[in-house]
Amino acid sequence: MTMGLILSCLAKSLAYYGLATVSLFAMSAIIPRAAFLARSLAAYLSAAAAAVYGIFSSVALALVGKQQIAQWATGRAFSALMRATTGTYFIIDDPGRVLDTTRPAVFIGNHQTELDILMLGALFPKYCSVTAKASLKWVPFLGWFMALSGTVFIDRANAKDARSAMDGAAGKIKSMRQSVYIFPEGTRSYAEEPVLLPFKKGAFHLAVQAGVPIVPCVVANYSHVFFIKGMRFNAGSIPVKILDPIPTEGLTAADVPELVKTTQELMLRELVALTTKARGQPMPVPARIEPADTAEIVNHEEKPTEAAAETVEASAQLSH
């Protein structure tokens, strides 16, 4: 009886949610901001459905020893749902087939908005996971999924510095041949132009300690598709370019600052070219690396309900 009541309430809630979403889509022709609300509601519903799928698929894959592809499977499901419900999707350009042939590796990418969760869903190679602070493994449902799907946890609480925090993660990358994806900027830029915030060194220390290549992934600026300040959320495609792997064999911690500098410059050049092409502009648009003291950032304080966002911006936990 109780289960029937729960299912009935759930069905009614979904019906009202769906009705509100469809109504907002219908109003978007005359009220532009209605499209933002409609696609936001559709995105939340897609994320919830993908999360439920992720928990069950992680358990099923763990039973057959394939838990390392759970985040790939969940990401692809979320990507398909988002394209169907919002019309927004990412196009991955991987001319060297790096995603299929490079493992393990530390994948890094520029971080713009919450929509980067969708980018990960489209880009994630098999046997890759996000990184997350170790305390998240105890969060109900989310932590279970992360543990079952092979998330690489960073124990910052018991580490003396950023490099020592990487020790356990580097060991797992080597022993499990598990790649990771990190946002080295450490936070979302919310930029309307192709800019990069200063890179933190954690991802680079991790790659050097594990002796694995760094794979830069560059996402064109997509403020024309999704821009929170302007309440803009449009259907459309967003290009992503996978660059050649950068080897780290033979490098030490002393080489990390130069590695950070050259990698960021490489990614910035590609970001300019990719954004310019996507916008159909004949000349490159201005691009720069934002200094830390002048970068315009929307600072979202962490809240317990935002635990899911922490899992896709694990580089925010990696300090210089």
CORJO-V85034 format. One record per pair of residues at least 4 apart in sequence whose C-alpha atoms are under 8 Angstrom apart, sorted by the first residue. I is the first residue (numbers start at 1). J is the second residue. Records with the same first field share a line. If there is no record, write none. Layout:
I=J  J
This chain:
1=5
2=6
3=7
4=8
5=9
6=10
7=11
8=12
9=13
10=14
11=15
12=16
13=17
14=18
15=19
16=20
17=21  41
18=22
19=23
20=24  38
21=25  37  38  39  41  42
22=26  38
23=27
24=28  34  35  37  38
25=29  34  35  38  39
27=31  34  35
28=32  33  34  35
31=35
32=36
33=37  231  232
34=38
35=39  232  233  234
36=40  231  232  233  234
37=41
38=42
39=43  85  86  233  234
40=44  233
41=45
42=46  82  85  86
43=47  82  85  86
44=48
45=49
46=50  78  81  82  85
47=51  78
48=52
49=53  78
50=54  74  75  77  78
51=55  74
52=56
53=57  74
54=58  70  71  73  74  145
55=59  141  144  145
56=60
57=61  70  73  74
58=62  67  70  145  148  149
59=63  67  148
60=64
61=65  66  67  69  70
62=66  67  148  149
63=67
66=70
67=148  149  150
68=126  127  128  129  149  150  178
69=73  126  127  128  149
70=74  149  150
71=75  124  128  129  149
72=76  121  124  125  126  127  128  129
73=77
74=78  121
75=79  118  120  121  122  124
76=80  121  122
77=81  121
78=82  118  121
79=83  89  118  119  121  122
80=84
81=85
82=86  87  88  89  118
83=87  88  89
86=234  235
87=234  235  236
88=234  235  236  237
89=118  119  122  235  236  237  238
90=118  119  122  237  238  239  240
91=122  237  238  239  240
92=122  123  239  240  241  242
93=239  240  241  242
94=98  99  241  242  243
95=242
96=244
97=101
98=102  242  243  244  245
99=124  125  242
100=125  126
102=245
103=127  177  178  179
104=173  174  177  178  179  180  212  213
105=178  179  180  207  212  213  214  215
106=179  180  181  182  203  206  207  212  213  214  215
107=179  180  181  182  214  215  216  217
108=181  182  183  184  203  214  215  216  217
109=181  182  183  184  216  217  218  219
110=183  184  185  196  217  218  219
111=116  183  185  186  187  188  189
112=116  188  189  190  191  221
113=188  189  190
114=188  309
115=119  226
116=120
117=121  312
118=122
119=123
120=124
124=128  129
127=177  178  179
128=178  179  180  181
129=149  150  151  152  178  179  180  181
130=151  152  180  181  182  311  312  314
131=151  152  153  154  180  181  182  311  312  314  315
132=136  151  152  153  154  310  311  312  313  314  317
133=153  154  155  156  314  317
134=153  154  155  156
135=139  155
136=142  143  307
137=142  143  144  146  147
138=143  144
139=143  144
140=144
141=145
142=146  308
143=147
144=148
145=149
146=150  151
147=151
152=169  172  180
153=169
154=165  166  168  169
155=159  165  168
156=160  161  162  165  317
158=165
159=164  165
160=164  165
161=165
162=166  202  318  319  320
163=167  202  205  206
165=169
166=170  202  205  206  209
167=171  206  209
168=172
169=173  206
170=174  206  207  209  210
171=175  210
172=176  177  178
173=177  178  179  180  210
174=178  210
182=203  312  313  314  315
183=187  313  314  315  316
184=199  200  201  202  203  315  316
185=196  197  198  199  200  315  316
186=199  200  313  314  315  316  317  318
187=313  315  316
188=297  298
189=196  197  296  297  298
190=227  228  297  298
191=195  221  223  296
192=221  222  223  224  227
193=221  223  285  286  287
194=220  221  268  271  272  275  285  286  287  288
195=268  271  287  288  289  290
196=268  288  289  290
197=289  290  291  292  295
198=289  290  291  292
199=260  264
200=315  318  319  320
201=205  256  257  260  318  319  320
202=206  315  318  319  320
203=207  315  318
204=208  214  256  259  260
205=209  253  256
206=210
207=211  212  213  214  248
208=212  248  249  251  252  253  256
209=252
211=248  249  250
212=247  248  249
213=245  246  247  248  249
214=245  246  247  248
215=242  243  244  245  246
216=242  243  244  245  263  267
217=240  241  242  243  267
218=240  241  242  243  267  270  271
219=238  239  240  241  271  274
220=238  239  240  271  272  274  275  278
221=271  275
222=226  227  238
223=227
224=232  234
225=232  233  234  235  236
226=231  232  233  234
227=231  232  233
228=232  233
238=278
239=274  278
240=274
241=274
251=255  256
252=256
255=259
256=260
257=261
258=262
259=263
260=264
261=265
262=266
263=267
264=268
265=269
266=270
267=271
268=272  287  288  289
269=273
270=274
271=275
272=276  284  285  286  287
273=277  284
274=278
275=279  285
276=280  281  282  283  284  285
277=281
281=285
290=294  295
291=295
302=306  307
303=307
306=310
307=311
308=312
309=313
310=314
313=317
314=318
